[in-house]
């Protein structure tokens, strides 16, 4: 935009260091309590180790997630491109207050979950994914991030939406989630309908439902499990 100045000025050209602009573009971050690693025993006897994804690990994970963009069934392509953008948004400081969690089995990537804080009351559920089959890893990852939001970060509401039919059946219908009027309230993933869980609903019903669904418990990891998952191993391709 160009407009003539209404007054004489001593300097007609003013330059900025981009470091002065970055605080305006990225905004201040909330000081979130870190997610404390947990583990869950799986039905085959192995252990899923859940921990925060480290920011410096994002470049290693991006090529793996990018492969989902070529999968044209069950909405993997759109989930893949959105997760890729969320990871890159965090890495480039263009996503407000996200939290990313990964699940590994003996170091090998098995699950992924992320969400973000809209404000001190509302948390936005983004995605949960499993890269192994038949072990309920996706459900465990969803449970872990929702529990973290409500019980560690003090969320008052959990906002979700669904890209796939399976996700809607398991979480939207399974948790009997109410929804806000649409289009008055829209989820940031495509402007879709918002399905929500309140803290009261979590305490009364949802936490128990998710525990029944995952058929395991989230507990403090043993030193042996921590040691077995010290190195992150990215599979060659996601299992879809």
Buried (B, 14 or more C-beta within 10 A) or exposed (E): EEEEEEEEEEEEEEEEEEEEEEEEEEEEEEEBEEBEBBBBBBEEEBBBBBBBBEEEBBEEBBEBBEBBBEBEEEBBBBBBBBBBEBBBBBBEEEBBBBBBBBBBBEBBBBBBBBBBBBEEEBBBBBBBBBBBEEBBBBBBBBBBBBBBBBEBBEBBBBBBBBBEEEBBEBBBEBBEBEBBEEEEEBBEBEEBBBBBBBBEBBEEEBBEBBBEBBEBEBEEBEEEBBEBBEEBEBEEEBEB
